[in-house]
């Protein structure tokens, strides 16, 4: 409430900061309609496929991260303190993949191949978690899960390159909205599945 009041006061006190020459003469009401803003994701079959990958991948990442502690407790009888060590492996793996592996892959492979590699390694993470119940497989699955950080940059780059410069904000906003939907629905779907198969 306080932040909103301060923001409103600043808007009233300072008003428009853009020079008159750069202001829009007529307000485009299309910008205020979510269906119009998101329609860029449906503008071509290629964008539709990329949007589906973004949504499903984000939903899976959110669901897995939400249910990870529950899974470790049910399958390995591991407490939260020990489980945080495995989350650290996952986070460090993702950071190293972004900083060291991704630049090398981008120089040597096409983005679609890197995207497929990231998705396959995420699938490998799920397979390892579901099939082998040992400490080494748990660590290896966390390392494979770190390669999931390859997916979003490989989707963002072609989406941004596929629209004109004036539409960059629109496409990035639409992708962020899609991700937010995935982050919201993923934990609900995965925790419901976990409760159904394992129990509350």
C-alpha positions in Angstrom: 0.0 0.0 0.0 2.8 2.4 0.9 4.7 1.6 -2.3 1.6 2.2 -4.4 0.9 5.5 -2.7 4.5 6.7 -3.3 4.3 5.6 -6.9 1.0 7.4 -7.5 2.4 10.5 -5.8 5.5 10.5 -8.0 3.3 10.1 -11.1 1.2 13.1 -10.1 4.1 15.3 -9.1 6.4 14.6 -12.1 3.9 13.7 -14.8 5.1 12.6 -18.3 8.9 12.6 -18.6 9.1 11.9 -22.3 9.7 14.8 -24.6 6.6 15.9 -26.6 8.2 14.7 -29.9 8.4 11.1 -28.6 5.0 10.9 -27.1 2.3 8.9 -28.8 -0.3 11.2 -30.3 -3.1 8.7 -30.0 -3.4 6.0 -27.3 -3.4 2.6 -28.9 -6.0 0.7 -27.0 -4.7 -2.6 -28.4 -1.8 -2.4 -26.0 -4.3 -2.6 -23.1 -6.0 -5.8 -24.3 -4.3 -9.0 -23.1 -5.7 -11.0 -26.0 -4.2 -8.6 -28.5 -0.9 -8.5 -26.7 -0.7 -12.3 -26.5 -1.7 -12.7 -30.1 1.9 -12.4 -31.2 2.4 -15.9 -29.8 -0.1 -17.2 -32.3 1.2 -15.3 -35.3 2.9 -18.3 -36.9 3.1 -22.1 -36.5 6.7 -21.7 -35.4 5.8 -19.3 -32.6 2.9 -21.6 -31.6 5.3 -24.5 -31.2 7.9 -22.4 -29.2 5.0 -21.1 -27.0 4.0 -24.7 -26.2 7.5 -25.6 -25.3 7.8 -22.6 -23.1 4.6 -23.3 -21.3 5.1 -27.1 -20.8 8.8 -26.7 -19.8 8.0 -23.9 -17.3 5.1 -25.9 -15.9 7.3 -29.0 -15.5 10.2 -27.0 -13.9 7.8 -25.3 -11.4 6.1 -28.6 -10.6 9.4 -30.5 -10.1 10.9 -27.8 -7.9 7.7 -27.6 -5.8 7.5 -31.3 -5.3 11.2 -32.0 -5.0 11.3 -31.9 -1.2 8.2 -34.1 -1.0 9.8 -36.6 -3.4 13.0 -36.7 -1.5 11.2 -37.3 1.8 8.9 -40.0 0.4 11.5 -41.8 -1.7 14.7 -41.4 0.3 13.5 -40.3 3.7 15.7 -37.2 3.5 15.0 -34.1 5.5 14.9 -30.5 4.3 18.4 -29.7 5.4 20.0 -32.5 3.5 17.6 -31.9 0.5 18.9 -28.3 0.3 22.3 -29.7 -0.6 20.8 -31.4 -3.6 19.0 -28.2 -4.6 22.4 -26.5 -4.3 23.9 -29.0 -6.8 21.0 -28.2 -9.1 21.5 -24.4 -8.8 25.3 -24.6 -9.2 24.9 -26.9 -12.2 22.5 -24.4 -13.9 24.8 -21.5 -13.2 27.8 -23.3 -14.7 25.8 -24.4 -17.7 24.7 -20.8 -18.3 28.2 -19.3 -17.8 30.5 -21.9 -19.3 28.7 -24.5 -21.4 26.1 -22.4 -23.2 28.6 -20.0 -24.9 30.6 -23.0 -26.2 27.4 -24.7 -27.5 26.1 -21.6 -29.2 29.4 -21.2 -31.1 29.3 -24.8 -32.3 25.6 -25.8 -32.6 22.3 -24.5 -33.9 19.9 -23.2 -31.3 17.4 -26.0 -32.1 19.9 -28.7 -31.3 20.8 -26.9 -28.0 17.1 -26.7 -27.2 16.7 -30.5 -27.9 19.8 -31.2 -25.7 18.4 -29.2 -22.8 15.0 -30.9 -23.1 16.6 -34.4 -23.3 18.7 -33.8 -20.2 15.6 -32.6 -18.3 13.9 -35.8 -19.4 17.0 -37.7 -18.2 16.7 -36.0 -14.8 13.1 -37.2 -14.5 14.0 -40.7 -15.6 16.9 -40.9 -13.1 14.6 -39.7 -10.3 11.9 -42.2 -11.2 13.9 -45.3 -11.8 17.1 -45.4 -9.8 17.0 -44.8 -6.1 20.6 -44.2 -5.0 22.6 -41.2 -3.9 24.7 -41.1 -7.1 21.6 -41.1 -9.3 20.1 -38.3 -7.2 23.3 -36.2 -7.7 23.5 -37.0 -11.4 19.8 -36.1 -11.8 20.5 -32.7 -10.2 23.4 -32.1 -12.7 21.1 -33.1 -15.6 18.4 -30.8 -14.3 20.9 -27.9 -14.4 21.0 -28.3 -18.2 17.3 -27.2 -18.2 18.7 -23.7 -18.0 19.6 -24.1 -21.7 15.9 -24.2 -22.7 14.7 -20.6 -22.1 17.6 -18.8 -23.8 17.2 -21.0 -26.9 13.5 -20.1 -27.1 13.9 -16.4 -26.3 16.5 -15.7 -29.0 14.4 -17.0 -32.0 11.3 -15.4 -30.7 13.0 -12.0 -30.3 14.6 -12.4 -33.7 11.3 -13.2 -35.3 9.6 -9.9 -34.7 10.5 -6.3 -35.7 12.3 -4.1 -33.2 9.1 -2.2 -32.4 7.5 -5.5 -31.2 10.3 -6.7 -28.9 8.6 -5.6 -25.7 5.4 -7.2 -26.8 7.0 -10.6 -27.5 9.0 -10.6 -24.3 5.9 -9.6 -22.3 3.9 -12.4 -23.9 6.6 -15.0 -23.2 6.8 -13.8 -19.6 3.0 -14.1 -19.2 3.2 -17.6 -20.6 5.9 -18.5 -18.1 3.9 -17.0 -15.3 1.0 -19.2 -16.2 3.3 -22.2 -16.3 4.8 -21.3 -12.9 1.3 -21.0 -11.5 -0.2 -24.2 -12.9 2.8 -26.4 -12.5 2.9 -26.7 -8.7 -0.9 -27.3 -8.6 -0.8 -30.0 -11.3 2.3 -31.8 -9.9 1.3 -31.7 -6.3 -2.1 -33.1 -7.2 -0.4 -35.9 -9.1 2.0 -36.5 -6.2 -0.9 -36.7 -3.8 -2.8 -39.0 -6.0 0.1 -41.5 -6.5 1.9 -41.2 -3.2 -0.7 -39.8 -0.8 -1.0 -36.5 1.0 
